Amino acid sequence: MMKKLSVLLSLCLLLGLTGCGGTAPSRAEEDGAPSLTTAPEPTPEPTATPEPTATAEAAQSPAPESSEEPAEPQGGKSLVVYFSWSGNTEQVALEIAGQTGAEVFKIEPETPYTTDYDEMLDIAQTEQRESARPAISGELPGLDGVDTVYLGYPNWWGDMPMILYSYLDAADLTGKTVCPFVTSGGSGLSGTVGTIREMEPGATVTEGLSLGSGEAASCGDAVAAWLTEI
Ligand SMILES: Cc1cc2nc3c(=O)[nH]c(=O)nc-3n(C[C@H](O)[C@H](O)[C@H](O)COP(=O)(O)O)c2cc1C
C-alpha cells in the first residue's frame, strides 16, 4: 500500500514538473511582450527630437506637416512649352501635360518653316551660325503663378533650335523650375541643359529627359520615371 502511495506521489510530482516545463515557451512569449513595450519607447524619441529642428528636419515628417500644407497650393501651375518641327517632341510634350495636368504652349515661328527636310537642315544651320533669334508667333504665355516649366525641343545640329533662344531671351524664368526634354536622332541633350542654366541663372534647371525620335510615340513610362526622378 505504502509503495503504491509513494508511486502515486512521485507521479503527481512528475506531472507538476512537466506543467512548469510547459510554461517555458510561454515565458518566451512573455519575453516578447516586454520587447513590445520597449518598442513604443522609440516613438517618443522622434517627438522629443523636434527641438533640434535643423538636425532632424528630414526625419520629422509629422512636424513639417503644417509647413508642407501651404507649399502645395503655392506650388501652383505648371506649363509645357515646346517647339517641334516634325511632331516627335510634341508627342512627349503632350504626354508630360497628360501626366502632370500642365497647360501647354507650342512655340511656332512667325514665318513658318519649310516642310522639306534638307532645306530645314540648311536653314537651321544658317540660323545657328548667325545666332539668329527667329520671331515667335503670337504672345508668349504669362508665367504668373507658374512654378514649373517643362521645356521641350528637338536637337538641331547638336543644340536647341534657335527659336528656343528666342523664347529664353523673352521669358523671365527666374524663380521657376525648368525641366528640359529633348528628342533627337541620337545626340540627346548635347550641352543644352547647361545653356539653359546659363541663359536663366535665376531658374532651377533639373536634369533633362532625352528620348530618341523613335521613342516619342510610346514615352509614357520614360516620362513617368523622369517626373518621379526630378
Ligand atoms: C534641322 C535638323 C537638325 C537636326 N540635327 C540633329 C542632330 O544634330 N543630332 C541628332 O541626333 N538629331 C538631329 N536631328 C533629328 C531630330 O533631332 C529628331 O528627328 C527629333 O526627334 C525631331 O523632333 P521634332 O519631330 O519634334 O521636330 C535634326 C533634325 C533637323 C530637322
The ligand as a MOL file (V3000), in Angstrom:
LIG
                    3D

  0  0  0     0  0            999 V3000
M  V30 BEGIN CTAB
M  V30 COUNTS 31 33 0 0 0
M  V30 BEGIN ATOM
M  V30 1 C 17.3370 70.7560 -88.8010 0
M  V30 2 C 17.5410 69.4560 -88.0720 0
M  V30 3 C 18.7370 69.2210 -87.4380 0
M  V30 4 C 18.9080 68.0420 -86.7100 0
M  V30 5 N 20.0920 67.8290 -86.0550 0
M  V30 6 C 20.2360 66.7120 -85.2990 0
M  V30 7 C 21.4330 66.4840 -84.5750 0
M  V30 8 O 22.3750 67.2660 -84.5990 0
M  V30 9 N 21.5190 65.3700 -83.8150 0
M  V30 10 C 20.5040 64.4640 -83.7700 0
M  V30 11 O 20.6190 63.4850 -83.0600 0
M  V30 12 N 19.3570 64.6490 -84.4320 0
M  V30 13 C 19.1930 65.7440 -85.1960 0
M  V30 14 N 18.0240 65.9460 -85.8920 0
M  V30 15 C 16.9350 64.9810 -85.7220 0
M  V30 16 C 15.8930 65.4990 -84.7320 0
M  V30 17 O 16.5090 65.9140 -83.5430 0
M  V30 18 C 14.8750 64.4280 -84.3940 0
M  V30 19 O 14.3040 63.9110 -85.5250 0
M  V30 20 C 13.8050 64.9790 -83.4740 0
M  V30 21 O 13.0980 63.9160 -82.8890 0
M  V30 22 C 12.8330 65.8410 -84.2110 0
M  V30 23 O 11.9070 66.3710 -83.2910 0
M  V30 24 P 10.5710 67.0460 -83.7860 0
M  V30 25 O 9.7870 65.9810 -84.5390 0
M  V30 26 O 9.8930 67.4470 -82.5570 0
M  V30 27 O 10.9260 68.1740 -84.6740 0
M  V30 28 C 17.8550 67.0840 -86.6500 0
M  V30 29 C 16.6730 67.3270 -87.3560 0
M  V30 30 C 16.5270 68.5010 -88.0590 0
M  V30 31 C 15.2440 68.7570 -88.8020 0
M  V30 END ATOM
M  V30 BEGIN BOND
M  V30 1 1 1 2
M  V30 2 1 2 3
M  V30 3 2 2 30
M  V30 4 2 3 4
M  V30 5 1 4 5
M  V30 6 1 4 28
M  V30 7 2 5 6
M  V30 8 1 6 7
M  V30 9 1 6 13
M  V30 10 2 7 8
M  V30 11 1 7 9
M  V30 12 1 9 10
M  V30 13 2 10 11
M  V30 14 1 10 12
M  V30 15 2 12 13
M  V30 16 1 13 14
M  V30 17 1 14 15
M  V30 18 1 14 28
M  V30 19 1 15 16
M  V30 20 1 16 17
M  V30 21 1 16 18
M  V30 22 1 18 19
M  V30 23 1 18 20
M  V30 24 1 20 21
M  V30 25 1 20 22
M  V30 26 1 22 23
M  V30 27 1 23 24
M  V30 28 2 24 25
M  V30 29 1 24 26
M  V30 30 1 24 27
M  V30 31 2 28 29
M  V30 32 1 29 30
M  V30 33 1 30 31
M  V30 END BOND
M  V30 END CTAB
M  END
